[in-house]
């Protein structure tokens, strides 16, 4: 009887052990394997639970074995087991939550650069990437807000258009379109007239183009001559640039200096021209001689017998009688001569 009870107990224990091994096997855990468990603390573990895979460069190296709430901090501790014994994690490695596909969240290992290696049981740094849904939501939310604002603006515009486009405004718009149509018809008529004018003056335009072509041909024929003229101008300019212009300017400067010297001498009264400019004796002599010549001519006119003797019958001519104007003129001449002699 006791042997039977022992057998039943052993069978129950064996079933329990097999159940535990089976459940862990289904979870991907091997209880016979050495426990290689690390811990990470997160603020949000949405999409992460037991049996969540852990990847390293896209290769599965372990899975989450437990998640637990940390009282007092509001954070969640995630424990995961590495199945790769050869994988060594530096102490500054990170474990991030990321989107393995469109709907699944997983953990990925980001090895650090520290020379100190983490040992099983250590707590590594954690991080989280936005899920595809969150990322799309972050992109869509601003667009949604912009669309809402745009819809509000469009609604305001439509309301304003409804207020503006009353019967009077619609009539004005119709009138404007009619005016535009009339203007376009006018432009069309003007274009037709221009076409007709061009057709009528086609021969004149052809002749003008022929003249222009002939002028171009003449320029082409005299191209060498024009080139020689330009070359001569270039030669002249080169000659002036290489000293000719300097010589001309030097000559002009010298001539200007000589002229200034001559003018200075004349200003000082040197030479004949200077004497004429500063001494009025010659002017007075010329004026006196002019008056004396005037008196002589007047006397010759009044008394020609003093200078020319003409006698046809052998008797003397009588002296001419002076008029009052002649007497006044002679008197003024004598007075002027006396004044000049003083």
Wavefront OBJ file of the C-alpha trace (Angstrom):
o trace
v 0.000 0.000 0.000
v 2.806 2.383 0.914
v 4.659 1.431 -2.226
v 1.656 2.389 -4.245
v 1.408 5.762 -2.501
v 5.087 6.416 -3.172
v 4.592 5.610 -6.793
v 1.666 8.021 -7.054
v 3.716 10.738 -5.317
v 6.634 10.216 -7.652
v 4.327 10.365 -10.629
v 2.812 13.639 -9.341
v 6.284 15.151 -8.782
v 7.434 13.980 -12.198
v 4.322 15.470 -13.768
v 4.901 18.770 -11.965
v 8.550 18.860 -13.073
v 7.560 18.021 -16.630
v 4.865 20.706 -16.494
v 7.384 23.334 -15.327
v 9.926 22.283 -17.943
v 7.232 22.190 -20.617
v 5.865 25.621 -19.783
v 9.378 27.151 -19.747
v 10.253 25.325 -22.926
v 7.211 26.798 -24.596
v 8.375 30.177 -23.338
v 11.787 29.557 -24.850
v 13.573 29.032 -21.536
v 15.909 26.188 -20.847
v 15.983 25.520 -17.114
v 19.001 23.284 -17.496
v 20.982 26.163 -19.004
v 22.952 28.522 -16.785
v 20.898 31.568 -15.870
v 22.277 34.638 -17.676
v 19.785 37.297 -16.588
v 20.152 41.119 -16.777
v 17.794 43.863 -15.684
v 16.634 47.141 -17.263
v 14.311 49.814 -15.838
v 11.813 51.642 -18.067
v 9.170 54.270 -17.562
v 6.874 52.745 -20.179
v 6.921 49.126 -21.347
v 3.983 49.212 -23.743
v 4.197 46.175 -25.992
v 6.801 44.415 -23.780
v 5.937 41.316 -21.784
v 7.300 37.905 -20.858
v 8.787 36.001 -23.803
v 9.428 39.272 -25.679
v 12.501 38.582 -27.828
v 15.847 40.343 -27.358
v 17.816 41.049 -30.546
v 21.418 41.939 -31.264
v 21.910 43.349 -34.784
v 18.680 41.601 -35.835
v 19.702 38.225 -34.331
v 17.718 36.837 -31.414
v 20.015 36.391 -28.411
v 17.485 36.087 -25.593
v 14.071 36.937 -24.270
v 12.279 38.670 -21.418
v 11.664 36.401 -18.451
v 9.950 38.770 -16.049
v 8.495 42.266 -15.657
v 7.912 43.789 -12.233
v 6.654 47.111 -10.862
v 9.045 49.126 -8.668
v 7.042 50.599 -5.780
v 7.572 54.271 -5.013
v 9.140 55.145 -8.382
v 6.366 54.252 -10.787
v 8.877 52.547 -13.080
v 8.942 48.975 -14.389
v 11.866 46.580 -14.175
v 12.339 44.199 -17.088
v 14.512 41.102 -16.677
v 15.786 39.293 -19.723
v 17.897 36.198 -20.215
v 20.656 35.891 -22.795
v 20.883 32.521 -24.488
v 24.235 33.330 -26.108
v 26.928 32.599 -23.572
v 29.656 34.008 -25.794
v 28.006 37.440 -26.025
v 29.751 39.831 -23.644
v 28.097 43.125 -22.812
v 30.147 46.213 -21.808
v 28.922 47.909 -18.653
v 27.708 50.996 -20.596
v 25.551 48.996 -23.015
v 21.979 50.099 -23.657
v 18.829 48.062 -24.091
v 16.217 49.899 -26.155
v 12.590 49.137 -26.828
v 11.951 49.363 -30.562
v 9.452 48.264 -33.207
v 10.589 44.947 -34.665
v 7.801 45.149 -37.260
v 4.576 47.024 -37.823
v 2.820 45.574 -34.755
v 5.515 43.968 -32.549
v 7.732 45.654 -29.940
v 10.998 44.060 -28.886
v 14.300 44.772 -27.150
v 17.571 45.422 -28.914
v 21.063 45.426 -27.446
v 23.317 48.395 -28.206
v 26.802 47.462 -26.954
v 28.849 50.194 -25.320
v 32.535 50.974 -25.514
v 33.555 50.414 -21.892
v 36.356 47.998 -21.119
v 34.441 46.779 -18.064
v 32.039 43.971 -18.835
v 28.586 43.617 -17.277
v 27.957 40.486 -15.211
v 24.657 38.603 -14.960
v 22.356 40.321 -12.505
v 23.549 43.854 -13.416
v 21.115 46.596 -14.340
v 21.815 48.105 -17.761
v 20.746 51.476 -19.127
v 17.431 51.533 -20.937
v 15.846 53.553 -23.664
v 12.890 53.508 -25.998
v 12.273 54.418 -29.583
v 8.939 55.645 -30.801
v 6.729 52.988 -32.184
v 5.625 53.200 -35.777
v 2.189 54.232 -34.591
v 3.628 56.921 -32.304
v 5.969 58.175 -35.021
v 3.134 58.333 -37.525
v 1.002 60.021 -34.878
v 3.703 62.654 -34.246
v 3.849 63.353 -37.983
v 0.088 63.339 -38.420
v -0.794 65.469 -35.371
v 0.831 68.674 -36.765
v -0.783 67.974 -40.132
v -4.096 67.426 -38.385
v -3.785 70.716 -36.533
v -2.809 72.498 -39.755
v -5.707 70.865 -41.588
v -8.115 71.933 -38.847
v -6.812 75.486 -39.023
v -6.992 75.394 -42.819
v -10.550 74.112 -42.718
v -11.450 76.924 -40.336
v -9.821 79.422 -42.704
v -11.593 77.882 -45.702
v -14.884 78.079 -43.828
v -14.219 81.741 -43.061
v -13.329 82.392 -46.692
v -16.469 80.657 -47.898
v -18.546 82.653 -45.446
v -16.900 85.877 -46.633
v -17.476 84.871 -50.257
v -21.116 84.218 -49.539
v -21.389 87.678 -48.005
v -19.500 89.308 -50.869
v -21.082 87.460 -53.766
v -24.525 88.992 -53.427
v -26.739 89.758 -56.390
v -25.087 93.111 -57.049
v -21.594 91.605 -56.862
v -22.571 88.780 -59.215
v -23.931 91.306 -61.688
v -20.679 93.259 -61.444
v -18.691 90.060 -62.042
v -20.831 89.230 -65.055
v -20.273 92.752 -66.369
v -16.505 92.348 -65.782
v -16.424 89.097 -67.737
v -18.394 90.757 -70.519
v -15.857 93.610 -70.551
v -12.992 91.120 -70.641
v -14.652 89.291 -73.540
v -15.073 92.602 -75.392
v -11.426 93.487 -74.727
v -10.265 90.114 -76.062
v -12.388 90.602 -79.166
v -10.798 94.036 -79.634
v -7.345 92.487 -79.300
v -8.318 89.866 -81.859
v -9.480 92.520 -84.295
v -6.286 94.522 -83.709
v -4.208 91.401 -84.381
v -6.120 90.807 -87.614
v -5.515 94.401 -88.700
v -1.812 94.052 -87.866
v -1.652 90.867 -89.922
v -3.350 92.635 -92.828
v -0.970 95.590 -92.548
v 2.050 93.295 -92.499
v 0.682 91.452 -95.530
v 0.180 94.761 -97.350
v 3.669 96.039 -96.445
v 5.380 92.730 -97.084
v 7.106 94.039 -100.186
v 8.340 97.133 -98.340
v 9.625 95.021 -95.467
v 11.320 92.716 -97.966
v 13.021 95.690 -99.650
v 14.097 97.085 -96.266
v 15.625 93.763 -95.299
v 17.348 93.706 -98.679
v 18.822 97.157 -98.007
v 19.979 96.031 -94.586
v 21.586 92.981 -96.161
v 23.291 95.196 -98.758
v 24.613 97.473 -96.008
v 25.889 94.408 -94.165
v 27.573 93.221 -97.359
v 29.249 96.628 -97.752
v 30.514 96.456 -94.213
v 31.800 92.979 -94.941
v 33.485 94.195 -98.165
v 35.143 97.115 -96.382
v 36.014 95.093 -93.344
v 39.738 95.119 -94.176
v 39.680 98.901 -94.696
v 37.883 99.392 -91.398
v 40.445 97.124 -89.782
v 43.279 99.247 -91.188
v 41.605 102.437 -89.933
v 41.220 100.931 -86.485
v 44.837 99.765 -86.626
v 45.947 103.317 -87.560
v 43.944 104.754 -84.686
v 45.494 102.177 -82.410
v 48.958 103.096 -83.730
v 48.282 106.806 -83.124
v 47.021 106.141 -79.636
v 50.050 103.905 -78.989
v 52.378 106.644 -80.232
v 50.694 109.192 -77.982
v 50.807 106.760 -75.092
v 54.560 106.042 -75.599
v 55.803 109.586 -75.255
v 54.230 111.592 -78.103
v 51.515 112.990 -75.912
v 54.049 113.758 -73.193
v 56.172 115.696 -75.694
v 53.134 117.677 -76.904
v 52.168 118.495 -73.341
v 55.767 119.506 -72.572
v 55.787 121.814 -75.636
v 52.469 123.319 -74.594
v 53.821 123.846 -71.089
v 56.954 125.510 -72.460
v 54.929 127.756 -74.801
v 52.607 128.657 -71.940
v 55.626 129.600 -69.797
v 57.091 131.751 -72.552
v 53.749 133.483 -73.121
v 53.449 134.142 -69.403
v 56.978 135.605 -69.361
v 56.071 137.872 -72.317
v 52.878 139.016 -70.601
v 54.804 139.717 -67.382
v 57.318 141.843 -69.313
v 54.514 143.725 -71.029
v 52.843 144.253 -67.645
v 56.096 145.681 -66.270
v 56.368 148.039 -69.299
v 59.393 146.375 -70.869
v 59.838 146.429 -74.647
v 57.902 148.271 -77.328
v 54.546 146.652 -76.551
v 55.054 147.335 -72.834
v 55.848 150.941 -73.549
v 52.741 151.267 -75.722
v 50.626 149.765 -72.947
v 52.000 151.888 -70.086
v 53.026 155.161 -71.847
v 50.238 157.284 -73.422
v 52.674 159.669 -75.170
v 52.315 157.853 -78.473
v 48.530 157.984 -78.151
v 48.662 161.707 -77.410
v 51.032 162.319 -80.326
v 48.793 160.367 -82.656
v 45.749 162.272 -81.414
v 47.566 165.610 -81.815
v 48.713 164.662 -85.311
v 45.182 163.652 -86.167
v 43.866 167.055 -85.047
v 46.581 168.897 -86.922
v 45.821 166.841 -90.027
v 42.176 167.686 -89.556
v 43.041 171.422 -89.318
v 45.251 171.102 -92.360
v 42.514 169.489 -94.382
v 40.067 172.095 -93.188
v 42.450 174.895 -94.122
v 43.067 173.232 -97.491
v 39.339 173.185 -98.040
v 38.890 176.796 -97.002
v 42.055 178.270 -98.472
v 43.034 176.195 -101.453
v 44.890 179.231 -102.965
v 47.553 178.879 -100.320
v 48.529 175.479 -101.688
v 47.344 175.470 -105.342
v 47.443 178.553 -107.590
v 44.970 178.459 -110.458
v 44.512 181.669 -112.519
v 42.782 181.537 -115.829
v 42.607 185.275 -116.399
v 45.572 186.573 -114.418
v 43.697 187.768 -111.353
v 43.567 186.581 -107.815
v 40.662 184.690 -106.437
v 38.815 186.081 -103.554
v 39.126 184.441 -100.199
v 36.170 182.217 -99.385
v 33.755 183.242 -96.780
v 33.656 181.044 -93.617
v 30.333 179.829 -92.348
v 29.385 179.930 -88.680
v 29.739 176.149 -88.352
v 33.251 176.316 -89.834
v 34.210 179.022 -87.325
v 32.862 176.947 -84.396
v 34.674 173.818 -85.558
v 37.990 175.674 -85.911
v 37.534 177.254 -82.498
v 36.867 173.890 -80.829
v 39.882 172.358 -82.538
v 42.175 175.159 -81.300
v 40.839 174.862 -77.745
v 41.357 171.099 -77.732
v 44.886 171.548 -79.054
v 45.723 174.049 -76.297
v 44.270 171.696 -73.649
v 46.340 168.768 -74.899
v 49.524 170.933 -74.956
v 48.994 171.711 -71.258
l 1 2 3 4 5 6 7 8 9 10 11 12 13 14 15 16 17 18 19 20 21 22 23 24 25 26 27 28 29 30 31 32 33 34 35 36 37 38 39 40 41 42 43 44 45 46 47 48 49 50 51 52 53 54 55 56 57 58 59 60 61 62 63 64 65 66 67 68 69 70 71 72 73 74 75 76 77 78 79 80 81 82 83 84 85 86 87 88 89 90 91 92 93 94 95 96 97 98 99 100 101 102 103 104 105 106 107 108 109 110 111 112 113 114 115 116 117 118 119 120 121 122 123 124 125 126 127 128 129 130 131 132 133 134 135 136 137 138 139 140 141 142 143 144 145 146 147 148 149 150 151 152 153 154 155 156 157 158 159 160 161 162 163 164 165 166 167 168 169 170 171 172 173 174 175 176 177 178 179 180 181 182 183 184 185 186 187 188 189 190 191 192 193 194 195 196 197 198 199 200 201 202 203 204 205 206 207 208 209 210 211 212 213 214 215 216 217 218 219 220 221 222 223 224 225 226 227 228 229 230 231 232 233 234 235 236 237 238 239 240 241 242 243 244 245 246 247 248 249 250 251 252 253 254 255 256 257 258 259 260 261 262 263 264 265 266 267 268 269 270 271 272 273 274 275 276 277 278 279 280 281 282 283 284 285 286 287 288 289 290 291 292 293 294 295 296 297 298 299 300 301 302 303 304 305 306 307 308 309 310 311 312 313 314 315 316 317 318 319 320 321 322 323 324 325 326 327 328 329 330 331 332 333 334 335 336 337 338 339 340 341 342
